[in-house]
Amino acid sequence: MDTMTRLRLLPWSDPEGRPCYLASDRDDSPMNRRADQIEALHLSMGTELLGHARALLDDRKADARELRFLANRLCEALRDALRVAESRGRRLAVHDEDGDAP
């Protein structure tokens, strides 16, 4: 298999904000398992934040500062969820024209 197809986009960035990748030939390696845990945490936190967002948006007394804070956290959660989706999408089996995995 081509090395580039085995690179996994990790759910975190380097200190400069650039994406990090893992080259591994084992799905159960310690780093792959850790990345799986972080992805699950990101999705769980996004789900929890969505509940808080709904409650705050339903509160007519919420001020601009609170709503701006919420918007920033929602942007972070969306960024994390999109990174998880991109990473998982890249790892889907690529099928040839006959529908068989290579």
C-alpha positions in Angstrom: 0.0 0.0 0.0 1.2 3.5 -0.8 2.7 5.2 2.3 0.6 8.4 1.7 -2.6 6.4 2.0 -1.5 5.1 5.5 -1.0 8.6 6.9 -3.7 9.4 9.5 -4.7 12.9 10.2 -4.5 13.3 14.0 -7.1 15.2 16.1 -4.6 17.8 17.2 -2.2 20.3 15.6 1.4 21.2 16.2 2.2 24.4 18.2 2.0 26.5 15.0 -1.5 25.2 14.2 -0.4 22.8 11.4 -2.0 19.4 11.1 -0.2 16.4 12.5 -0.1 13.0 10.9 0.7 9.5 12.0 2.3 6.9 9.8 1.4 3.4 11.1 0.8 0.0 9.7 -1.3 -1.0 12.8 -4.7 0.3 13.6 -4.2 -0.8 17.2 -0.9 1.0 17.8 -0.8 3.1 21.0 -0.8 6.3 19.1 -3.8 5.2 17.0 -5.7 4.2 20.1 -4.8 7.6 21.7 -6.0 9.4 18.6 -9.3 7.4 18.7 -9.8 8.4 22.4 -9.2 12.1 21.6 -11.6 12.0 18.6 -14.2 10.4 20.8 -13.6 13.2 23.4 -13.9 15.9 20.8 -17.2 14.6 19.6 -18.5 14.1 23.1 -17.5 17.6 24.1 -19.2 19.0 21.0 -22.4 17.2 21.8 -22.4 18.6 25.4 -21.6 22.1 24.1 -24.6 21.9 21.8 -26.8 21.3 24.7 -25.4 24.3 26.6 -25.7 26.4 23.4 -29.4 25.5 23.1 -30.0 26.5 26.7 -28.2 29.8 26.3 -29.9 30.7 23.1 -33.3 30.1 24.7 -32.3 32.5 27.5 -33.6 35.9 26.4 -31.4 37.5 29.1 -28.1 36.2 27.5 -25.9 39.2 26.7 -23.5 39.7 23.7 -20.4 38.7 25.8 -22.0 35.3 26.6 -23.1 34.8 23.0 -19.7 35.7 21.7 -18.1 33.2 24.1 -20.6 30.6 23.0 -19.9 31.3 19.3 -16.1 30.9 19.8 -16.6 27.6 21.6 -19.0 26.4 18.9 -16.4 27.3 16.2 -13.8 25.2 18.1 -16.1 22.3 18.4 -17.0 22.5 14.7 -13.3 22.6 13.8 -12.6 19.5 15.9 -15.6 17.6 14.5 -14.6 18.5 10.9 -11.1 17.2 11.6 -12.5 14.0 12.9 -14.7 13.6 9.9 -11.8 14.3 7.5 -9.5 11.9 9.3 -12.1 9.1 9.3 -13.1 9.8 5.7 -9.5 9.4 4.6 -9.3 6.0 6.3 -12.3 4.6 4.6 -11.4 1.7 2.3 -10.8 2.9 -1.3 -12.8 0.6 -3.6 -11.9 -0.1 -7.2 -14.4 0.0 -10.0 -15.6 -3.6 -9.2 -16.4 -2.5 -5.6 -13.6 -4.6 -4.1 -11.1 -3.1 -1.7 -7.6 -3.0 -3.0 
